[in-house]
Amino acid sequence: MKIKIHSMAFDGKPIIDDGRIVQAPTCLEVAERMHHQTPFTADLSLREYQRRVLAKIEGDSATPLPDDPEQAAAEFFTRMARHGWVEFMPDEDPIESPYPDRFQKAVKAVRDSGRTNMFDIPVVIDLIREMGCPEVALWITGHLVEYVEFIIGEPKIFFSQTGNGSGASCAGK
């Protein structure tokens, strides 16, 4: 399953042409990835997180979700889509990695070498350049935020490197 979570405008309305893509084999896994996108919601149970999100969108009169976690996730996304907060995307469209070729391999090699702290970015860039990946070093120089997001693990939530969807039905996609 693949969805686009729309960004929010200052007035609290979704911005349809903007957002982040989340993909996982099942609705429940997408809901879990979405739940853990910020440290501000990670301490909530998935059910409480979903309840709070729907309460913000639908008000306190939001109907309860089904007891089954997978059915609850499907209902959660269906209701969010009804209000324009998410958009179901075709699973067959691959998610393009935002990183250049050899990025992950180069960063992993630096990390595994133990030669520097991964947040000492100038040293990381020099080591990657020494490894023969100047295009990766140049990319990091111009994309510091994306590099740090990768290091802290955020893209692993949003850009699964292994799953391409399972074709599992979820809210009619």
C-alpha positions as CSV (number, residue, x, y, z in Angstrom):
1,M,0.0,0.0,0.0
2,K,1.2,3.5,-0.8
3,I,-0.3,6.8,0.4
4,K,0.6,10.4,0.1
5,I,0.2,12.3,3.4
6,H,-0.7,15.8,2.5
7,S,1.1,18.7,4.3
8,M,-1.0,21.1,6.4
9,A,-1.5,24.8,5.7
10,F,-1.5,27.4,8.5
11,D,-5.3,27.3,8.5
12,G,-5.2,23.6,9.3
13,K,-6.3,22.5,5.8
14,P,-4.5,19.9,3.7
15,I,-2.2,21.1,0.9
16,I,-3.2,18.8,-1.9
17,D,-0.1,19.3,-4.1
18,D,2.4,18.7,-1.3
19,G,3.1,15.8,1.0
20,R,5.2,12.8,1.9
21,I,4.8,9.3,0.5
22,V,4.6,6.3,2.8
23,Q,4.7,2.8,1.6
24,A,4.5,-0.6,3.3
25,P,3.0,-4.0,2.5
26,T,-0.1,-3.5,4.6
27,C,-2.4,-0.8,5.9
28,L,-1.3,-1.5,9.4
29,E,2.4,-1.1,8.6
30,V,1.7,2.2,6.8
31,A,-0.2,3.4,9.9
32,E,2.7,2.4,12.2
33,R,5.2,4.2,10.0
34,M,3.0,7.3,9.9
35,H,2.5,7.1,13.7
36,H,6.3,7.1,14.3
37,Q,7.1,10.0,12.0
38,T,7.6,12.4,14.9
39,P,8.8,11.9,18.4
40,F,5.7,13.8,19.6
41,T,3.4,10.8,18.8
42,A,5.7,7.9,19.3
43,D,4.8,7.4,23.0
44,L,1.1,7.0,22.1
45,S,-0.4,3.6,21.2
46,L,-1.2,3.3,17.6
47,R,-4.9,3.2,18.4
48,E,-4.7,6.4,20.5
49,Y,-2.7,8.1,17.8
50,Q,-5.3,7.2,15.2
51,R,-8.1,8.3,17.5
52,R,-6.4,11.7,18.1
53,V,-5.8,12.3,14.4
54,L,-9.4,11.5,13.5
55,A,-10.6,13.7,16.4
56,K,-8.7,16.6,15.0
57,I,-10.1,16.0,11.5
58,E,-13.7,15.0,12.4
59,G,-14.1,16.5,15.8
60,D,-14.8,14.7,19.1
61,S,-17.8,13.0,17.5
62,A,-15.6,10.8,15.4
63,T,-16.9,7.2,15.4
64,P,-14.7,4.6,17.0
65,L,-12.4,2.5,14.8
66,P,-12.9,-1.3,14.5
67,D,-11.2,-3.5,17.1
68,D,-9.1,-5.4,14.6
69,P,-5.8,-3.4,14.0
70,E,-5.7,-4.0,10.2
71,Q,-9.4,-3.1,9.8
72,A,-8.8,-0.1,12.0
73,A,-5.9,1.1,9.8
74,A,-8.0,0.6,6.7
75,E,-10.8,2.7,8.2
76,F,-8.4,5.3,9.5
77,F,-7.0,5.9,6.0
78,T,-10.4,5.8,4.3
79,R,-11.7,8.5,6.7
80,M,-8.5,10.6,6.3
81,A,-8.8,10.3,2.5
82,R,-12.5,11.4,2.7
83,H,-11.3,14.7,4.2
84,G,-8.4,15.1,1.8
85,W,-5.6,14.4,4.3
86,V,-4.2,11.3,2.4
87,E,-4.3,10.2,-1.1
88,F,-4.0,6.5,-2.2
89,M,-1.3,6.0,-4.7
90,P,-0.9,3.0,-7.2
91,D,1.5,0.5,-5.7
92,E,3.0,-0.2,-9.1
93,D,4.6,3.2,-9.2
94,P,8.0,2.8,-7.6
95,I,9.1,5.3,-5.1
96,E,12.2,7.1,-6.3
97,S,15.0,7.3,-3.8
98,P,15.8,10.9,-3.0
99,Y,19.5,10.0,-2.8
100,P,22.1,9.6,-5.5
101,D,23.5,6.3,-6.6
102,R,25.9,4.8,-4.1
103,F,24.7,7.1,-1.3
104,Q,23.6,4.4,1.0
105,K,26.6,2.2,0.3
106,A,29.1,5.1,0.9
107,V,27.4,6.3,4.1
108,K,27.3,2.7,5.4
109,A,31.0,2.3,4.6
110,V,31.9,5.4,6.6
111,R,29.7,4.4,9.5
112,D,31.2,0.8,9.5
113,S,34.7,2.2,9.4
114,G,34.2,3.9,12.8
115,R,36.6,6.7,11.7
116,T,34.2,9.5,12.6
117,N,30.9,10.5,14.2
118,M,28.3,10.5,11.4
119,F,27.2,14.0,12.5
120,D,30.7,15.4,11.9
121,I,29.5,16.1,8.3
122,P,32.7,17.7,7.0
123,V,34.7,14.6,8.0
124,V,32.0,12.3,6.5
125,I,32.2,14.3,3.2
126,D,36.0,14.0,3.1
127,L,35.9,10.2,3.8
128,I,33.3,9.6,1.2
129,R,35.4,11.6,-1.3
130,E,38.5,9.5,-0.3
131,M,36.4,6.4,-1.0
132,G,36.0,7.4,-4.6
133,C,32.4,8.7,-4.4
134,P,32.8,12.4,-5.2
135,E,29.3,12.8,-6.5
136,V,27.9,11.5,-3.2
137,A,30.2,13.9,-1.2
138,L,29.0,16.8,-3.4
139,W,25.3,15.8,-3.0
140,I,25.7,15.8,0.8
141,T,27.2,19.2,0.7
142,G,24.1,20.6,-1.0
143,H,21.6,18.4,0.9
144,L,22.5,18.6,4.6
145,V,19.0,18.3,5.9
146,E,18.3,15.2,3.8
147,Y,21.6,13.7,5.0
148,V,20.8,14.3,8.6
149,E,17.2,12.9,8.1
150,F,18.8,9.8,6.7
151,I,21.2,9.4,9.6
152,I,18.5,9.8,12.2
153,G,16.4,7.2,10.4
154,E,13.4,9.2,9.1
155,P,13.7,8.1,5.5
156,K,13.6,4.4,6.6
157,I,10.1,5.2,7.7
158,F,9.0,6.9,4.5
159,F,11.1,5.3,1.9
160,S,11.3,1.5,2.5
161,Q,14.3,0.2,0.6
162,T,12.9,-3.4,0.5
163,G,9.1,-3.4,0.2
164,N,7.3,-2.6,-3.0
165,G,3.9,-3.3,-1.8
166,S,2.1,-6.6,-1.5
167,G,-1.0,-5.9,-3.5
168,A,-2.9,-6.3,-0.2
169,S,-6.3,-4.6,-0.4
170,C,-6.7,-1.6,1.7
171,A,-9.7,0.7,1.6
172,G,-10.2,0.0,-2.1
173,K,-6.9,1.8,-2.8
